Amino acid sequence: MATAVDTLINDVEELLSDTANTRWAAAEHLANLNEGMRALVELNPLVNVVKTSITLAAGVEQTMPAGAIELISIDRNASGAPVNRVDKGDMDIINPAWMSATASATVKEYMYDQSAED
């Protein structure tokens, strides 16, 4: 259930007995709420999933769009063809030369290296 920001700020002002904003301005409450939301998303990116399309670079390594925190999934190509997540170890066994394979306009599989985020 969604709650409007102004309702949250009004509730905080009431809890702080400062409905006239004498001690804390409404803008300060909003800044604190935004900071809390940023912290929440960093702890659990699933609370603010953004679905977007990106243009891929040539090669096997890609970068996430600016502002992205974590990759949740890659569902499909622009054509609608599905994309499956695979384990790098499995791909190395199935197709040891996958990194030097001929490029294709259609992505079939993807791997996500979370250690690259650190």
C-alpha positions in Angstrom: 0.0 0.0 0.0 1.5 3.3 -1.1 1.6 6.3 1.2 2.0 9.8 -0.1 5.1 11.7 0.9 3.2 14.6 2.4 1.2 12.1 4.6 4.5 10.7 5.9 5.9 14.1 6.6 2.7 15.2 8.3 2.9 12.1 10.5 6.5 12.8 11.4 5.6 16.4 12.3 2.8 15.2 14.6 5.1 12.7 16.2 7.7 15.4 16.8 5.0 17.8 18.1 6.2 20.3 15.4 3.3 20.7 13.0 4.1 24.4 12.5 7.7 23.4 11.5 9.3 25.6 14.1 12.1 23.3 14.9 12.4 21.3 11.6 11.4 22.6 8.2 9.3 20.4 5.9 12.2 20.4 3.5 14.5 18.9 6.2 11.9 16.1 6.7 11.9 15.5 3.0 15.7 15.4 2.8 15.7 12.9 5.7 13.0 10.7 4.0 15.0 10.7 0.7 18.2 9.7 2.5 16.3 6.9 4.3 14.9 5.7 1.0 18.4 5.7 -0.6 19.7 3.6 2.3 16.8 1.2 2.1 17.4 0.7 -1.7 21.1 0.1 -1.1 20.2 -2.6 1.5 17.5 -4.2 -0.6 17.5 -3.1 -4.3 14.2 -5.0 -4.9 12.3 -2.2 -3.2 12.9 0.1 -6.2 13.3 -2.0 -9.3 13.6 0.1 -12.5 12.9 -1.7 -15.8 14.9 -0.1 -18.7 16.3 -0.9 -22.1 20.0 -0.4 -22.8 22.2 -0.5 -25.8 25.0 -3.0 -25.4 28.6 -2.4 -26.1 30.6 -4.7 -28.3 32.1 -7.6 -26.5 31.2 -9.8 -23.5 31.6 -7.2 -20.7 29.0 -4.6 -20.2 28.5 -1.8 -17.7 25.3 -1.0 -15.8 23.5 2.3 -16.5 24.4 5.3 -14.4 22.6 5.2 -11.1 22.1 1.5 -11.1 22.9 -0.3 -7.9 22.4 -4.0 -8.8 21.3 -6.0 -11.8 18.1 -7.9 -10.9 17.5 -9.7 -14.2 17.7 -9.5 -18.0 14.5 -10.8 -19.4 14.6 -10.5 -23.2 16.0 -8.9 -26.3 14.3 -5.9 -28.0 13.0 -8.5 -30.5 11.3 -10.3 -27.6 13.6 -13.3 -27.7 14.2 -14.5 -24.1 17.6 -14.2 -22.4 18.7 -16.8 -19.8 21.0 -16.4 -16.9 23.8 -18.9 -16.8 26.7 -19.7 -14.5 30.1 -18.8 -15.8 31.5 -22.2 -14.7 28.8 -24.0 -16.6 29.3 -21.9 -19.7 33.1 -22.6 -19.5 32.3 -26.3 -19.6 29.7 -26.2 -22.3 31.5 -23.8 -24.6 35.1 -23.1 -23.5 35.5 -20.6 -26.4 32.4 -18.5 -25.6 34.4 -15.3 -24.9 35.8 -15.3 -28.5 32.7 -16.6 -30.2 31.3 -14.6 -33.2 29.2 -11.7 -32.0 25.4 -12.0 -32.5 22.7 -9.3 -32.4 20.6 -11.5 -30.3 21.7 -12.2 -26.7 21.0 -15.8 -25.6 22.6 -15.9 -22.2 24.0 -13.6 -19.6 26.2 -13.9 -16.5 26.4 -11.5 -13.7 29.6 -11.0 -11.7 28.6 -9.3 -8.4 32.2 -9.2 -7.4 32.7 -6.5 -10.1 30.5 -4.2 -8.1 32.9 -4.0 -5.2 
